[in-house]
Amino acid sequence: MKTLKKVLIIEDEESLSTVLADKIRAEGVNVLTARDGKIGLEIALKEHPDLIWLDFMLPTMNGIELTKELRKDPWGKTACVIL
């Protein structure tokens, strides 16, 4: 049985997040979304997505801060992030 990949989109602009999510879902990939850095980090650490699509400027925690926090976690050390 083929396991679907999982992508987390952390983007505060709703229109961009929606377009990205729709395009990725059309490829048969599970998509999770978050609109701010703190919630995005929580989802990433809980769900362990195969890829994190990360905006640089976010409410509560920017992309650089989020990445630094992510890298403190054993799973997060090797998580794939597009910033």
PDB file with SEQRES, HELIX, SHEET and CRYST1 records, atoms N, CA, C and O in Angstrom:
SEQRES   1 A   83  MET LYS THR LEU LYS LYS VAL LEU ILE ILE GLU ASP GLU          
SEQRES   2 A   83  GLU SER LEU SER THR VAL LEU ALA ASP LYS ILE ARG ALA          
SEQRES   3 A   83  GLU GLY VAL ASN VAL LEU THR ALA ARG ASP GLY LYS ILE          
SEQRES   4 A   83  GLY LEU GLU ILE ALA LEU LYS GLU HIS PRO ASP LEU ILE          
SEQRES   5 A   83  TRP LEU ASP PHE MET LEU PRO THR MET ASN GLY ILE GLU          
SEQRES   6 A   83  LEU THR LYS GLU LEU ARG LYS ASP PRO TRP GLY LYS THR          
SEQRES   7 A   83  ALA CYS VAL ILE LEU                                          
HELIX    1 AA1 GLU A   14  ARG A   25  1                                  12    
HELIX    2 AA2 GLY A   37  GLU A   47  1                                  11    
HELIX    3 AA3 GLY A   63  LEU A   70  1                                   8    
HELIX    4 AA4 GLY A   76  THR A   78  5                                   3    
SHEET    1 AA1 4 ASN A  30  ALA A  34  0                                        
SHEET    2 AA1 4 LYS A   6  ILE A  10  1                                        
SHEET    3 AA1 4 LEU A  51  LEU A  54  1                                        
SHEET    4 AA1 4 VAL A  81  ILE A  82  1                                        
CRYST1    1.000    1.000    1.000  90.00  90.00  90.00 P 1           1          
ATOM      1  N   MET A   1       0.844  -1.183   0.000  1.00  0.00           N  
ATOM      2  CA  MET A   1       0.000   0.000   0.000  1.00  0.00           C  
ATOM      3  C   MET A   1       0.884   1.239   0.000  1.00  0.00           C  
ATOM      4  O   MET A   1       1.823   1.336   0.791  1.00  0.00           O  
ATOM      5  N   LYS A   2       0.588   2.179  -0.880  1.00  0.00           N  
ATOM      6  CA  LYS A   2       1.379   3.394  -1.001  1.00  0.00           C  
ATOM      7  C   LYS A   2       0.992   4.393   0.090  1.00  0.00           C  
ATOM      8  O   LYS A   2      -0.189   4.671   0.298  1.00  0.00           O  
ATOM      9  N   THR A   3       1.994   4.925   0.781  1.00  0.00           N  
ATOM     10  CA  THR A   3       1.755   5.925   1.813  1.00  0.00           C  
ATOM     11  C   THR A   3       1.777   7.305   1.181  1.00  0.00           C  
ATOM     12  O   THR A   3       2.726   7.653   0.479  1.00  0.00           O  
ATOM     13  N   LEU A   4       0.746   8.088   1.422  1.00  0.00           N  
ATOM     14  CA  LEU A   4       0.707   9.449   0.903  1.00  0.00           C  
ATOM     15  C   LEU A   4       1.708  10.317   1.645  1.00  0.00           C  
ATOM     16  O   LEU A   4       1.898  10.177   2.853  1.00  0.00           O  
ATOM     17  N   LYS A   5       2.330  11.196   0.921  1.00  0.00           N  
ATOM     18  CA  LYS A   5       3.244  12.154   1.534  1.00  0.00           C  
ATOM     19  C   LYS A   5       2.435  13.241   2.217  1.00  0.00           C  
ATOM     20  O   LYS A   5       1.259  13.445   1.917  1.00  0.00           O  
ATOM     21  N   LYS A   6       3.089  13.937   3.144  1.00  0.00           N  
ATOM     22  CA  LYS A   6       2.430  14.986   3.914  1.00  0.00           C  
ATOM     23  C   LYS A   6       3.265  16.258   3.831  1.00  0.00           C  
ATOM     24  O   LYS A   6       4.468  16.237   4.092  1.00  0.00           O  
ATOM     25  N   VAL A   7       2.619  17.369   3.466  1.00  0.00           N  
ATOM     26  CA  VAL A   7       3.275  18.667   3.384  1.00  0.00           C  
ATOM     27  C   VAL A   7       2.576  19.620   4.346  1.00  0.00           C  
ATOM     28  O   VAL A   7       1.348  19.667   4.411  1.00  0.00           O  
ATOM     29  N   LEU A   8       3.368  20.370   5.084  1.00  0.00           N  
ATOM     30  CA  LEU A   8       2.847  21.415   5.964  1.00  0.00           C  
ATOM     31  C   LEU A   8       3.168  22.765   5.342  1.00  0.00           C  
ATOM     32  O   LEU A   8       4.331  23.083   5.096  1.00  0.00           O  
ATOM     33  N   ILE A   9       2.131  23.556   5.090  1.00  0.00           N  
ATOM     34  CA  ILE A   9       2.299  24.912   4.566  1.00  0.00           C  
ATOM     35  C   ILE A   9       2.077  25.877   5.715  1.00  0.00           C  
ATOM     36  O   ILE A   9       0.996  25.920   6.302  1.00  0.00           O  
ATOM     37  N   ILE A  10       3.114  26.657   6.035  1.00  0.00           N  
ATOM     38  CA  ILE A  10       2.999  27.666   7.088  1.00  0.00           C  
ATOM     39  C   ILE A  10       3.073  29.022   6.385  1.00  0.00           C  
ATOM     40  O   ILE A  10       4.152  29.496   6.027  1.00  0.00           O  
ATOM     41  N   GLU A  11       1.921  29.622   6.198  1.00  0.00           N  
ATOM     42  CA  GLU A  11       1.775  30.845   5.400  1.00  0.00           C  
ATOM     43  C   GLU A  11       0.616  31.659   5.962  1.00  0.00           C  
ATOM     44  O   GLU A  11      -0.482  31.131   6.136  1.00  0.00           O  
ATOM     45  N   ASP A  12       0.849  32.940   6.248  1.00  0.00           N  
ATOM     46  CA  ASP A  12      -0.202  33.764   6.838  1.00  0.00           C  
ATOM     47  C   ASP A  12      -1.124  34.412   5.810  1.00  0.00           C  
ATOM     48  O   ASP A  12      -2.212  34.859   6.174  1.00  0.00           O  
ATOM     49  N   GLU A  13      -0.731  34.477   4.548  1.00  0.00           N  
ATOM     50  CA  GLU A  13      -1.602  35.044   3.517  1.00  0.00           C  
ATOM     51  C   GLU A  13      -2.530  33.949   2.994  1.00  0.00           C  
ATOM     52  O   GLU A  13      -2.094  33.004   2.336  1.00  0.00           O  
ATOM     53  N   GLU A  14      -3.808  34.097   3.298  1.00  0.00           N  
ATOM     54  CA  GLU A  14      -4.790  33.057   2.999  1.00  0.00           C  
ATOM     55  C   GLU A  14      -4.830  32.694   1.513  1.00  0.00           C  
ATOM     56  O   GLU A  14      -4.907  31.514   1.170  1.00  0.00           O  
ATOM     57  N   SER A  15      -4.780  33.687   0.636  1.00  0.00           N  
ATOM     58  CA  SER A  15      -4.885  33.384  -0.795  1.00  0.00           C  
ATOM     59  C   SER A  15      -3.700  32.543  -1.272  1.00  0.00           C  
ATOM     60  O   SER A  15      -3.889  31.600  -2.041  1.00  0.00           O  
ATOM     61  N   LEU A  16      -2.505  32.863  -0.838  1.00  0.00           N  
ATOM     62  CA  LEU A  16      -1.323  32.092  -1.226  1.00  0.00           C  
ATOM     63  C   LEU A  16      -1.368  30.687  -0.639  1.00  0.00           C  
ATOM     64  O   LEU A  16      -1.060  29.710  -1.322  1.00  0.00           O  
ATOM     65  N   SER A  17      -1.747  30.594   0.613  1.00  0.00           N  
ATOM     66  CA  SER A  17      -1.856  29.288   1.269  1.00  0.00           C  
ATOM     67  C   SER A  17      -2.860  28.393   0.543  1.00  0.00           C  
ATOM     68  O   SER A  17      -2.610  27.203   0.347  1.00  0.00           O  
ATOM     69  N   THR A  18      -3.977  28.963   0.153  1.00  0.00           N  
ATOM     70  CA  THR A  18      -5.022  28.201  -0.537  1.00  0.00           C  
ATOM     71  C   THR A  18      -4.539  27.708  -1.896  1.00  0.00           C  
ATOM     72  O   THR A  18      -4.746  26.546  -2.246  1.00  0.00           O  
ATOM     73  N   VAL A  19      -3.895  28.588  -2.663  1.00  0.00           N  
ATOM     74  CA  VAL A  19      -3.394  28.194  -3.982  1.00  0.00           C  
ATOM     75  C   VAL A  19      -2.359  27.080  -3.855  1.00  0.00           C  
ATOM     76  O   VAL A  19      -2.422  26.089  -4.582  1.00  0.00           O  
ATOM     77  N   LEU A  20      -1.408  27.238  -2.938  1.00  0.00           N  
ATOM     78  CA  LEU A  20      -0.380  26.210  -2.733  1.00  0.00           C  
ATOM     79  C   LEU A  20      -1.016  24.876  -2.325  1.00  0.00           C  
ATOM     80  O   LEU A  20      -0.694  23.824  -2.879  1.00  0.00           O  
ATOM     81  N   ALA A  21      -1.915  24.942  -1.356  1.00  0.00           N  
ATOM     82  CA  ALA A  21      -2.557  23.727  -0.852  1.00  0.00           C  
ATOM     83  C   ALA A  21      -3.331  23.021  -1.962  1.00  0.00           C  
ATOM     84  O   ALA A  21      -3.261  21.797  -2.082  1.00  0.00           O  
ATOM     85  N   ASP A  22      -4.069  23.781  -2.774  1.00  0.00           N  
ATOM     86  CA  ASP A  22      -4.847  23.182  -3.859  1.00  0.00           C  
ATOM     87  C   ASP A  22      -3.941  22.498  -4.877  1.00  0.00           C  
ATOM     88  O   ASP A  22      -4.236  21.392  -5.327  1.00  0.00           O  
ATOM     89  N   LYS A  23      -2.838  23.153  -5.241  1.00  0.00           N  
ATOM     90  CA  LYS A  23      -1.903  22.579  -6.225  1.00  0.00           C  
ATOM     91  C   LYS A  23      -1.261  21.299  -5.685  1.00  0.00           C  
ATOM     92  O   LYS A  23      -1.119  20.316  -6.412  1.00  0.00           O  
ATOM     93  N   ILE A  24      -0.881  21.317  -4.430  1.00  0.00           N  
ATOM     94  CA  ILE A  24      -0.222  20.151  -3.831  1.00  0.00           C  
ATOM     95  C   ILE A  24      -1.218  18.999  -3.658  1.00  0.00           C  
ATOM     96  O   ILE A  24      -0.880  17.845  -3.923  1.00  0.00           O  
ATOM     97  N   ARG A  25      -2.427  19.303  -3.219  1.00  0.00           N  
ATOM     98  CA  ARG A  25      -3.455  18.260  -3.075  1.00  0.00           C  
ATOM     99  C   ARG A  25      -3.772  17.612  -4.421  1.00  0.00           C  
ATOM    100  O   ARG A  25      -4.034  16.410  -4.489  1.00  0.00           O  
ATOM    101  N   ALA A  26      -3.750  18.406  -5.490  1.00  0.00           N  
ATOM    102  CA  ALA A  26      -4.033  17.882  -6.827  1.00  0.00           C  
ATOM    103  C   ALA A  26      -3.021  16.812  -7.239  1.00  0.00           C  
ATOM    104  O   ALA A  26      -3.293  16.007  -8.129  1.00  0.00           O  
ATOM    105  N   GLU A  27      -1.862  16.806  -6.595  1.00  0.00           N  
ATOM    106  CA  GLU A  27      -0.828  15.790  -6.861  1.00  0.00           C  
ATOM    107  C   GLU A  27      -0.975  14.569  -5.955  1.00  0.00           C  
ATOM    108  O   GLU A  27      -0.138  13.666  -5.986  1.00  0.00           O  
ATOM    109  N   GLY A  28      -2.044  14.541  -5.145  1.00  0.00           N  
ATOM    110  CA  GLY A  28      -2.303  13.390  -4.291  1.00  0.00           C  
ATOM    111  C   GLY A  28      -1.559  13.422  -2.968  1.00  0.00           C  
ATOM    112  O   GLY A  28      -1.346  12.377  -2.353  1.00  0.00           O  
ATOM    113  N   VAL A  29      -1.165  14.603  -2.524  1.00  0.00           N  
ATOM    114  CA  VAL A  29      -0.399  14.758  -1.288  1.00  0.00           C  
ATOM    115  C   VAL A  29      -1.318  15.299  -0.197  1.00  0.00           C  
ATOM    116  O   VAL A  29      -2.144  16.176  -0.450  1.00  0.00           O  
ATOM    117  N   ASN A  30      -1.170  14.775   1.013  1.00  0.00           N  
ATOM    118  CA  ASN A  30      -1.900  15.324   2.163  1.00  0.00           C  
ATOM    119  C   ASN A  30      -1.299  16.671   2.531  1.00  0.00           C  
ATOM    120  O   ASN A  30      -0.079  16.827   2.562  1.00  0.00           O  
ATOM    121  N   VAL A  31      -2.161  17.647   2.811  1.00  0.00           N  
ATOM    122  CA  VAL A  31      -1.697  18.995   3.131  1.00  0.00           C  
ATOM    123  C   VAL A  31      -2.232  19.426   4.482  1.00  0.00           C  
ATOM    124  O   VAL A  31      -3.419  19.289   4.776  1.00  0.00           O  
ATOM    125  N   LEU A  32      -1.326  19.949   5.297  1.00  0.00           N  
ATOM    126  CA  LEU A  32      -1.672  20.586   6.563  1.00  0.00           C  
ATOM    127  C   LEU A  32      -1.328  22.065   6.415  1.00  0.00           C  
ATOM    128  O   LEU A  32      -0.403  22.406   5.679  1.00  0.00           O  
ATOM    129  N   THR A  33      -2.044  22.937   7.091  1.00  0.00           N  
ATOM    130  CA  THR A  33      -1.742  24.361   7.002  1.00  0.00           C  
ATOM    131  C   THR A  33      -1.737  25.010   8.379  1.00  0.00           C  
ATOM    132  O   THR A  33      -2.391  24.554   9.317  1.00  0.00           O  
ATOM    133  N   ALA A  34      -0.975  26.088   8.460  1.00  0.00           N  
ATOM    134  CA  ALA A  34      -0.941  26.918   9.675  1.00  0.00           C  
ATOM    135  C   ALA A  34      -0.757  28.352   9.214  1.00  0.00           C  
ATOM    136  O   ALA A  34      -0.113  28.611   8.198  1.00  0.00           O  
ATOM    137  N   ARG A  35      -1.329  29.284   9.973  1.00  0.00           N  
ATOM    138  CA  ARG A  35      -1.260  30.692   9.594  1.00  0.00           C  
ATOM    139  C   ARG A  35      -0.297  31.511  10.446  1.00  0.00           C  
ATOM    140  O   ARG A  35      -0.125  32.704  10.196  1.00  0.00           O  
ATOM    141  N   ASP A  36       0.331  30.902  11.441  1.00  0.00           N  
ATOM    142  CA  ASP A  36       1.358  31.626  12.197  1.00  0.00           C  
ATOM    143  C   ASP A  36       2.459  30.659  12.622  1.00  0.00           C  
ATOM    144  O   ASP A  36       2.274  29.442  12.612  1.00  0.00           O  
ATOM    145  N   GLY A  37       3.600  31.220  12.995  1.00  0.00           N  
ATOM    146  CA  GLY A  37       4.769  30.411  13.282  1.00  0.00           C  
ATOM    147  C   GLY A  37       4.633  29.475  14.468  1.00  0.00           C  
ATOM    148  O   GLY A  37       5.068  28.325  14.408  1.00  0.00           O  
ATOM    149  N   LYS A  38       4.040  29.953  15.531  1.00  0.00           N  
ATOM    150  CA  LYS A  38       3.921  29.127  16.736  1.00  0.00           C  
ATOM    151  C   LYS A  38       3.046  27.897  16.485  1.00  0.00           C  
ATOM    152  O   LYS A  38       3.411  26.784  16.863  1.00  0.00           O  
ATOM    153  N   ILE A  39       1.915  28.099  15.860  1.00  0.00           N  
ATOM    154  CA  ILE A  39       1.029  26.970  15.557  1.00  0.00           C  
ATOM    155  C   ILE A  39       1.685  26.057  14.530  1.00  0.00           C  
ATOM    156  O   ILE A  39       1.566  24.835  14.619  1.00  0.00           O  
ATOM    157  N   GLY A  40       2.377  26.641  13.555  1.00  0.00           N  
ATOM    158  CA  GLY A  40       3.075  25.837  12.558  1.00  0.00           C  
ATOM    159  C   GLY A  40       4.116  24.925  13.181  1.00  0.00           C  
ATOM    160  O   GLY A  40       4.235  23.760  12.803  1.00  0.00           O  
ATOM    161  N   LEU A  41       4.868  25.454  14.137  1.00  0.00           N  
ATOM    162  CA  LEU A  41       5.867  24.648  14.834  1.00  0.00           C  
ATOM    163  C   LEU A  41       5.202  23.509  15.598  1.00  0.00           C  
ATOM    164  O   LEU A  41       5.683  22.376  15.564  1.00  0.00           O  
ATOM    165  N   GLU A  42       4.112  23.797  16.279  1.00  0.00           N  
ATOM    166  CA  GLU A  42       3.392  22.751  17.026  1.00  0.00           C  
ATOM    167  C   GLU A  42       2.912  21.637  16.088  1.00  0.00           C  
ATOM    168  O   GLU A  42       3.051  20.454  16.396  1.00  0.00           O  
ATOM    169  N   ILE A  43       2.350  22.026  14.949  1.00  0.00           N  
ATOM    170  CA  ILE A  43       1.870  21.027  13.994  1.00  0.00           C  
ATOM    171  C   ILE A  43       3.035  20.205  13.449  1.00  0.00           C  
ATOM    172  O   ILE A  43       2.938  18.982  13.342  1.00  0.00           O  
ATOM    173  N   ALA A  44       4.137  20.875  13.102  1.00  0.00           N  
ATOM    174  CA  ALA A  44       5.304  20.173  12.556  1.00  0.00           C  
ATOM    175  C   ALA A  44       5.825  19.127  13.536  1.00  0.00           C  
ATOM    176  O   ALA A  44       6.101  17.991  13.148  1.00  0.00           O  
ATOM    177  N   LEU A  45       5.958  19.504  14.794  1.00  0.00           N  
ATOM    178  CA  LEU A  45       6.502  18.582  15.790  1.00  0.00           C  
ATOM    179  C   LEU A  45       5.550  17.430  16.102  1.00  0.00           C  
ATOM    180  O   LEU A  45       5.986  16.345  16.486  1.00  0.00           O  
ATOM    181  N   LYS A  46       4.264  17.665  15.937  1.00  0.00           N  
ATOM    182  CA  LYS A  46       3.272  16.613  16.196  1.00  0.00           C  
ATOM    183  C   LYS A  46       3.089  15.692  14.982  1.00  0.00           C  
ATOM    184  O   LYS A  46       3.017  14.473  15.138  1.00  0.00           O  
ATOM    185  N   GLU A  47       3.015  16.262  13.786  1.00  0.00           N  
ATOM    186  CA  GLU A  47       2.644  15.511  12.588  1.00  0.00           C  
ATOM    187  C   GLU A  47       3.823  14.982  11.767  1.00  0.00           C  
ATOM    188  O   GLU A  47       3.650  14.073  10.954  1.00  0.00           O  
ATOM    189  N   HIS A  48       5.020  15.543  11.974  1.00  0.00           N  
ATOM    190  CA  HIS A  48       6.219  15.138  11.228  1.00  0.00           C  
ATOM    191  C   HIS A  48       5.987  15.063   9.710  1.00  0.00           C  
ATOM    192  O   HIS A  48       6.104  13.993   9.113  1.00  0.00           O  
ATOM    193  N   PRO A  49       5.662  16.195   9.099  1.00  0.00           N  
ATOM    194  CA  PRO A  49       5.425  16.179   7.651  1.00  0.00           C  
ATOM    195  C   PRO A  49       6.701  15.851   6.877  1.00  0.00           C  
ATOM    196  O   PRO A  49       7.809  16.003   7.392  1.00  0.00           O  
ATOM    197  N   ASP A  50       6.529  15.400   5.638  1.00  0.00           N  
ATOM    198  CA  ASP A  50       7.671  15.085   4.776  1.00  0.00           C  
ATOM    199  C   ASP A  50       8.357  16.355   4.277  1.00  0.00           C  
ATOM    200  O   ASP A  50       9.544  16.341   3.951  1.00  0.00           O  
ATOM    201  N   LEU A  51       7.605  17.449   4.219  1.00  0.00           N  
ATOM    202  CA  LEU A  51       8.132  18.728   3.762  1.00  0.00           C  
ATOM    203  C   LEU A  51       7.396  19.852   4.461  1.00  0.00           C  
ATOM    204  O   LEU A  51       6.185  19.780   4.669  1.00  0.00           O  
ATOM    205  N   ILE A  52       8.135  20.894   4.823  1.00  0.00           N  
ATOM    206  CA  ILE A  52       7.532  22.097   5.403  1.00  0.00           C  
ATOM    207  C   ILE A  52       7.795  23.249   4.446  1.00  0.00           C  
ATOM    208  O   ILE A  52       8.944  23.591   4.166  1.00  0.00           O  
ATOM    209  N   TRP A  53       6.718  23.842   3.949  1.00  0.00           N  
ATOM    210  CA  TRP A  53       6.790  25.021   3.080  1.00  0.00           C  
ATOM    211  C   TRP A  53       6.569  26.211   4.002  1.00  0.00           C  
ATOM    212  O   TRP A  53       5.460  26.414   4.496  1.00  0.00           O  
ATOM    213  N   LEU A  54       7.608  26.995   4.237  1.00  0.00           N  
ATOM    214  CA  LEU A  54       7.616  27.974   5.319  1.00  0.00           C  
ATOM    215  C   LEU A  54       7.808  29.398   4.821  1.00  0.00           C  
ATOM    216  O   LEU A  54       8.774  29.694   4.118  1.00  0.00           O  
ATOM    217  N   ASP A  55       6.889  30.272   5.187  1.00  0.00           N  
ATOM    218  CA  ASP A  55       7.002  31.698   4.891  1.00  0.00           C  
ATOM    219  C   ASP A  55       8.041  32.307   5.828  1.00  0.00           C  
ATOM    220  O   ASP A  55       8.230  31.827   6.945  1.00  0.00           O  
ATOM    221  N   PHE A  56       8.705  33.347   5.381  1.00  0.00           N  
ATOM    222  CA  PHE A  56       9.711  34.006   6.207  1.00  0.00           C  
ATOM    223  C   PHE A  56       9.071  34.918   7.250  1.00  0.00           C  
ATOM    224  O   PHE A  56       9.428  34.873   8.427  1.00  0.00           O  
ATOM    225  N   MET A  57       8.129  35.738   6.815  1.00  0.00           N  
ATOM    226  CA  MET A  57       7.494  36.699   7.724  1.00  0.00           C  
ATOM    227  C   MET A  57       6.138  36.164   8.154  1.00  0.00           C  
ATOM    228  O   MET A  57       5.202  36.070   7.360  1.00  0.00           O  
ATOM    229  N   LEU A  58       6.058  35.814   9.440  1.00  0.00           N  
ATOM    230  CA  LEU A  58       4.846  35.241  10.012  1.00  0.00           C  
ATOM    231  C   LEU A  58       4.514  35.905  11.341  1.00  0.00           C  
ATOM    232  O   LEU A  58       5.401  36.436  12.008  1.00  0.00           O  
ATOM    233  N   PRO A  59       3.248  35.879  11.727  1.00  0.00           N  
ATOM    234  CA  PRO A  59       2.897  36.337  13.073  1.00  0.00           C  
ATOM    235  C   PRO A  59       3.443  35.362  14.124  1.00  0.00           C  
ATOM    236  O   PRO A  59       3.623  34.180  13.832  1.00  0.00           O  
ATOM    237  N   THR A  60       3.693  35.820  15.280  1.00  0.00           N  
ATOM    238  CA  THR A  60       4.119  35.123  16.508  1.00  0.00           C  
ATOM    239  C   THR A  60       5.545  34.576  16.477  1.00  0.00           C  
ATOM    240  O   THR A  60       6.210  34.552  17.512  1.00  0.00           O  
ATOM    241  N   MET A  61       6.031  34.136  15.310  1.00  0.00           N  
ATOM    242  CA  MET A  61       7.384  33.581  15.206  1.00  0.00           C  
ATOM    243  C   MET A  61       7.739  33.563  13.724  1.00  0.00           C  
ATOM    244  O   MET A  61       7.033  32.947  12.926  1.00  0.00           O  
ATOM    245  N   ASN A  62       8.832  34.236  13.348  1.00  0.00           N  
ATOM    246  CA  ASN A  62       9.169  34.256  11.924  1.00  0.00           C  
ATOM    247  C   ASN A  62       9.798  32.929  11.482  1.00  0.00           C  
ATOM    248  O   ASN A  62      10.068  32.054  12.305  1.00  0.00           O  
ATOM    249  N   GLY A  63      10.024  32.797  10.186  1.00  0.00           N  
ATOM    250  CA  GLY A  63      10.525  31.544   9.625  1.00  0.00           C  
ATOM    251  C   GLY A  63      11.882  31.121  10.155  1.00  0.00           C  
ATOM    252  O   GLY A  63      12.120  29.931  10.359  1.00  0.00           O  
ATOM    253  N   ILE A  64      12.774  32.073  10.381  1.00  0.00           N  
ATOM    254  CA  ILE A  64      14.104  31.758  10.920  1.00  0.00           C  
ATOM    255  C   ILE A  64      13.992  31.254  12.357  1.00  0.00           C  
ATOM    256  O   ILE A  64      14.604  30.247  12.712  1.00  0.00           O  
ATOM    257  N   GLU A  65      13.217  31.948  13.178  1.00  0.00           N  
ATOM    258  CA  GLU A  65      13.021  31.518  14.568  1.00  0.00           C  
ATOM    259  C   GLU A  65      12.380  30.131  14.623  1.00  0.00           C  
ATOM    260  O   GLU A  65      12.776  29.285  15.425  1.00  0.00           O  
ATOM    261  N   LEU A  66      11.389  29.911  13.764  1.00  0.00           N  
ATOM    262  CA  LEU A  66      10.722  28.619  13.732  1.00  0.00           C  
ATOM    263  C   LEU A  66      11.717  27.517  13.371  1.00  0.00           C  
ATOM    264  O   LEU A  66      11.737  26.459  14.000  1.00  0.00           O  
ATOM    265  N   THR A  67      12.537  27.770  12.359  1.00  0.00           N  
ATOM    266  CA  THR A  67      13.522  26.770  11.939  1.00  0.00           C  
ATOM    267  C   THR A  67      14.513  26.470  13.057  1.00  0.00           C  
ATOM    268  O   THR A  67      14.866  25.310  13.272  1.00  0.00           O  
ATOM    269  N   LYS A  68      14.964  27.492  13.768  1.00  0.00           N  
ATOM    270  CA  LYS A  68      15.891  27.279  14.891  1.00  0.00           C  
ATOM    271  C   LYS A  68      15.251  26.407  15.963  1.00  0.00           C  
ATOM    272  O   LYS A  68      15.900  25.512  16.503  1.00  0.00           O  
ATOM    273  N   GLU A  69      13.990  26.660  16.274  1.00  0.00           N  
ATOM    274  CA  GLU A  69      13.282  25.850  17.270  1.00  0.00           C  
ATOM    275  C   GLU A  69      13.072  24.426  16.759  1.00  0.00           C  
ATOM    276  O   GLU A  69      13.235  23.462  17.507  1.00  0.00           O  
ATOM    277  N   LEU A  70      12.715  24.300  15.501  1.00  0.00           N  
ATOM    278  CA  LEU A  70      12.510  22.984  14.892  1.00  0.00           C  
ATOM    279  C   LEU A  70      13.768  22.129  14.986  1.00  0.00           C  
ATOM    280  O   LEU A  70      13.687  20.931  15.260  1.00  0.00           O  
ATOM    281  N   ARG A  71      14.919  22.732  14.761  1.00  0.00           N  
ATOM    282  CA  ARG A  71      16.190  21.997  14.753  1.00  0.00           C  
ATOM    283  C   ARG A  71      16.615  21.524  16.141  1.00  0.00           C  
ATOM    284  O   ARG A  71      17.536  20.717  16.258  1.00  0.00           O  
ATOM    285  N   LYS A  72      15.967  22.007  17.183  1.00  0.00           N  
ATOM    286  CA  LYS A  72      16.261  21.541  18.546  1.00  0.00           C  
ATOM    287  C   LYS A  72      15.639  20.171  18.826  1.00  0.00           C  
ATOM    288  O   LYS A  72      16.052  19.479  19.756  1.00  0.00           O  
ATOM    289  N   ASP A  73      14.657  19.784  18.027  1.00  0.00           N  
ATOM    290  CA  ASP A  73      13.951  18.519  18.199  1.00  0.00           C  
ATOM    291  C   ASP A  73      14.687  17.416  17.431  1.00  0.00           C  
ATOM    292  O   ASP A  73      15.187  17.671  16.336  1.00  0.00           O  
ATOM    293  N   PRO A  74      14.766  16.194  17.979  1.00  0.00           N  
ATOM    294  CA  PRO A  74      15.469  15.108  17.265  1.00  0.00           C  
ATOM    295  C   PRO A  74      14.925  14.889  15.840  1.00  0.00           C  
ATOM    296  O   PRO A  74      15.713  14.754  14.903  1.00  0.00           O  
ATOM    297  N   TRP A  75      13.601  14.851  15.663  1.00  0.00           N  
ATOM    298  CA  TRP A  75      13.041  14.708  14.323  1.00  0.00           C  
ATOM    299  C   TRP A  75      13.325  15.956  13.492  1.00  0.00           C  
ATOM    300  O   TRP A  75      13.670  15.858  12.314  1.00  0.00           O  
ATOM    301  N   GLY A  76      13.182  17.114  14.101  1.00  0.00           N  
ATOM    302  CA  GLY A  76      13.322  18.379  13.402  1.00  0.00           C  
ATOM    303  C   GLY A  76      14.721  18.674  12.871  1.00  0.00           C  
ATOM    304  O   GLY A  76      14.883  19.500  11.973  1.00  0.00           O  
ATOM    305  N   LYS A  77      15.734  18.002  13.422  1.00  0.00           N  
ATOM    306  CA  LYS A  77      17.113  18.217  12.967  1.00  0.00           C  
ATOM    307  C   LYS A  77      17.276  17.921  11.477  1.00  0.00           C  
ATOM    308  O   LYS A  77      18.098  18.539  10.800  1.00  0.00           O  
ATOM    309  N   THR A  78      16.490  16.975  10.975  1.00  0.00           N  
ATOM    310  CA  THR A  78      16.626  16.571   9.577  1.00  0.00           C  
ATOM    311  C   THR A  78      15.357  16.846   8.752  1.00  0.00           C  
ATOM    312  O   THR A  78      15.251  16.400   7.610  1.00  0.00           O  
ATOM    313  N   ALA A  79      14.414  17.566   9.323  1.00  0.00           N  
ATOM    314  CA  ALA A  79      13.174  17.878   8.601  1.00  0.00           C  
ATOM    315  C   ALA A  79      13.492  18.712   7.358  1.00  0.00           C  
ATOM    316  O   ALA A  79      14.357  19.587   7.390  1.00  0.00           O  
ATOM    317  N   CYS A  80      12.787  18.432   6.275  1.00  0.00           N  
ATOM    318  CA  CYS A  80      12.983  19.181   5.022  1.00  0.00           C  
ATOM    319  C   CYS A  80      12.143  20.451   5.076  1.00  0.00           C  
ATOM    320  O   CYS A  80      10.928  20.402   5.268  1.00  0.00           O  
ATOM    321  N   VAL A  81      12.812  21.591   4.902  1.00  0.00           N  
ATOM    322  CA  VAL A  81      12.165  22.895   4.980  1.00  0.00           C  
ATOM    323  C   VAL A  81      12.496  23.712   3.743  1.00  0.00           C  
ATOM    324  O   VAL A  81      13.658  23.828   3.356  1.00  0.00           O  
ATOM    325  N   ILE A  82      11.467  24.275   3.130  1.00  0.00           N  
ATOM    326  CA  ILE A  82      11.652  25.270   2.069  1.00  0.00           C  
ATOM    327  C   ILE A  82      11.229  26.594   2.682  1.00  0.00           C  
ATOM    328  O   ILE A  82      10.075  26.776   3.067  1.00  0.00           O  
ATOM    329  N   LEU A  83      12.180  27.514   2.766  1.00  0.00           N  
ATOM    330  CA  LEU A  83      11.905  28.817   3.388  1.00  0.00           C  
ATOM    331  C   LEU A  83      11.789  29.864   2.317  1.00  0.00           C  
ATOM    332  O   LEU A  83      11.559  31.035   2.621  1.00  0.00           O  
TER     333      LEU A  83                                                      
END                                                                             
